[in-house]
Amino acid sequence: MGIIKSGFSFIVGTVCGVYIAQNYDVPNIKKLATTGLFMAKLVEEKYRKPKSRNDGDD
């Protein structure tokens, strides 16, 4: 019964996902993640400590 139950939930989830994607304005997750990584990179560059001139010159 485990295969039938898990297969049924997978099929129902897939059908619901297709219905939602076709009928509602769902955001593009890949674009959202790319934008988030870009913003995180900008924040990291802005608040990074400046390198001192004598780091590693010993």
N, C-alpha and C positions, 0 to 999 in steps of 0.2 A: 504493500500500500504506500510505501514511502516514495516510490518513483512516480506513481500516479498523482499523489498529493503535491509533490514538488513540481512536476510537469504542469499541473493545472495552475498553480500559482504563477509559474513562469509565463504561461500563455495569457492568463488574465492580466498580468503586469505589462506584457508586451502590447496587448490590445489597448489597454488604458493609455499607455505611453504614446502609441500612434495616434489615438483619438485626440489627446491633449495637444500633441505637436501640430496636428493639422488644424485644430479649431481655435487655438489660443496663441497669443504672441509670447512664445517661450524664448528667453534670451539665449544667445549663443555662448555656451559655457567655455569653449576654447578661446574666444575673443575676450571674455570676461577674465579668464585666468591670465592671459597674456598682458592685459591692461594692469591687473593687480601686480604681476611680477615687475612690470616696467615702473609702476609707482613705488614699489618697495626698493627698487634699485636707485631711483632718484633720491628717496629719503636716506638710504644708506650712504650715498655719495655726499649728500649735503651735511650729514652729521658725523662723518668719519673724522677721526683725529688726524690732524696734519702730521706728516712724517717729519721727524727732526732731522737736521742735516748730519748729525754724527751717529746715526743708527748704523752699526755694522762697520764703521770705519776704524775699528780698533786693531 
